[in-house]
Each structure stands twice: as C-alpha cells, then as structure tokens.
Amino acid sequence: MISAFTLATSDALTKKALSVHNEYLIAWLRLLCSLPFLLASLLFVPVPLLDNEFYTAFLTALPLEIIAIILYIKALKVSPLSLTLPFLSLTPVFLIIVPYILLGEKVSVIGALGVLFIAVGGYTLNIKEFKKGVFEPFIAIKREKGSIFMIIVALIYSFTSSLGKRAIEHSSPIFFGATYITLLVIVLTPIALYKGRDELRVIFRNGAIKSTILPGILQSVMIISHMIAMSLTKVAYMISVKRLSLLIGVFYGYLFFKESGIKERMLGTILMLVGFVLIVLFR
C-alpha cells in the first residue's frame, strides 16, 4: 500500500509538469531526482554476494524496462488516455501466469479471483470515458496504435516484475532497487536529452527541476517499498495491490484537479476494494 500511495502521489504532483513539458524529460527528471535518496539508502545495507542469476535477471529486465517506458510515452502521445490507460490493468492478469513460468509461483484460486477483481476494477475506473461502450478500448485496438503499445507495456511489466523478483532473491531489495534505477537513469539520459532537446533551455529556466524534486523523493520511497514488498509476497499479489494507485489517483483527481465522474467510478472502486480484501485475507 505504501508503494501504491507514493506512486499515486508522485503522479499527481507530476501531472502539472507533464501538461506543459516534454514527457521524456519529465519522466527522466523524476527518476533522476530519486537517485540521491536511493543511493543514500545503499549506505545502510551490505553489498550482497552476486551470482549469475542476479546478473541474468538484471540485464534482461533493464532493456525491457526501457522499451516499456518508451512505448508507454508513445501510447500517451498517439492515443486518448481513456483508450490506453485501462490496458495497464492487464498486468495483474498476466502476472497470474508469467511468475509461474519464470519463478514457479502459484497463486490460490481466491487469490487469482482477487487479482481479477482488481484488474477489472482498474479497467472500469475510466468507464465514464467509454462514450461508445465499456468495450470501446478493445474495439479501438484496430485503429489506435496507443492501445497496442499499452497492451505490450502491460505484458512487459509482468516480465520485468518477475525478473526483478528473481534479482531480489539473489541480492537484496534495496541494493537491487538502487542499482537498477541508477543504471536505468544512465541509459535513459541520452534518450531524454535527445527527445527533449528543444525544451532543455526552457525546462531549466522555469523551475521544472524543482517541481520534480518532491515527486522524485516519493518515487524513491515507492521504489524501496516496492522492492521490499516484492521480497515478502508473490509478484501477482504485490503488483495487484500496487495497482490501487489508480484508485488513489482518481480521488486525487477529484480533490486537487476538480475532475468529474467520481460517482461513475464507484463500480471500479468497489471491485478493486473487493479484490484487495480477497488478496489480503484469503491469499
């Protein structure tokens, strides 16, 4: 829940900057601002003995993570949010299968039902935006590249989460989180600077960096809590509960951005809460 809360809060604080600046730059700056706190956390943990399993999982997950970030940004640029974001809810569904293949993790029948409730609830949070029906995002797959991109992102995240769990098992949560994000920032830096080259002077002048410091701090807390939670429970359960960030984001939108449609999203809210209870009590 800490991971879900800090992710949703970081996203809400970043929303204003995203509306006026290049997405690549803002995504990179938020990760960059999280680095000091992540690297400082390494001072409090021993360096674990690393084996081939760690390096294999680490180096396999990293390029997949880069691809997911790029496709995620492209999806937001080329297609409406209402036709792309719902597909992120597919990640928990994929996680019923992928961790079993990669890690041998099995979820219980009731646990799987909880995962499905959260996935369906996350999907229907945008029900007000489905002007042509609740299945409009699926119907739009043929004409919206962004929908296809986001489905691929959801699938990739199921693999990177499972690979991250493997790397954590062969190192430690904080060590993996800090080193993984550090290398991710290093690889993303030339991409972000190239994609946002026309805005570099503007973004450094008008204080965009300051606006990403607090989101960066929250991002670092999210990453650490994410990695620790991953080491304590099954991947499908952890990521499903983390998807409650979508629910928290809806309330932030209502409270701070005066977004309408809170009543229409009650169905998704109830489904996600039922799924959360099933996972917590009966997993």
C-alpha positions, 0 to 999 in steps of 0.5 A: 500500500505504501508503494501504491500511495507514493506512486499515486502521489508522485503522479499527481504532483507530476501531472502539472509538469507533464501538461506543459513539458516534454514527457521524456524529460519529465519522466527522466527528471523524476527518476533522476531526482530519486537517485540521491535518496536511493543511493543514500539508502545503499549506505545502510545495507551490505553489498550482497554476494552476486551470482549469475542469476542476479546478473541474468535477471538484471540485464534482461529486465533493464532493456525491457524496462526501457522499451516499456517506458518508451512505448508507454510515452508513445501510447500517451502521445498517439492515443486518448488516455481513456483508450490506453490507460485501462490496458495497464490493468492487464498486468495483474492478469498476466502476472497470474501466469508469467511468475509461474513460468519464470519463478514457479509461483502459484497463486490460490484460486481466491487469490487469482479471483482477487487479482481479477477483481482488481484488474477489472476494477482498474479497467472500469475506473475510466468507464465514464470515458467509454462514450461508445461502450465499456468495450470501446478500448478493445474495439479501438485496438484496430485503429489506435496504435496507443492501445497496442503499445499499452497492451505490450507495456502491460505484458512487459511489466509482468516480465520485468516484475518477475525478473526483478523478483528473481534479482531480489532473491539473489541480492537484496531489495534495496541494493537491487532497487538502487542499482537498477534505477541508477543504471536505468537513469544512465541509459535513459539520459541520452534518450531524454536529452535527445527527445527533449532537446528543444525544451532543455533551455526552457525546462531549466529556466522555469523551475521544472527541476524543482517541481520534480524534486518532491515527486522524485523523493516519493518515487524513491520511497515507492521504489524501496517499498516496492522492492521490499514488498516484492521480497515478502509476497508473490509478484501477482499479489504485490503488483495487484495491490500496487495497482490501487494507485489508480484508485488513489489517483482518481480521488486525487483527481477529484480533490486537487484537479476538480475532475468529474465522474467520481460517482461513475467510478464507484463500480471500479472502486468497489471491485478493486476494494473487493479484490484487495480484501480477497488478496489480503485475507484469503491469499 
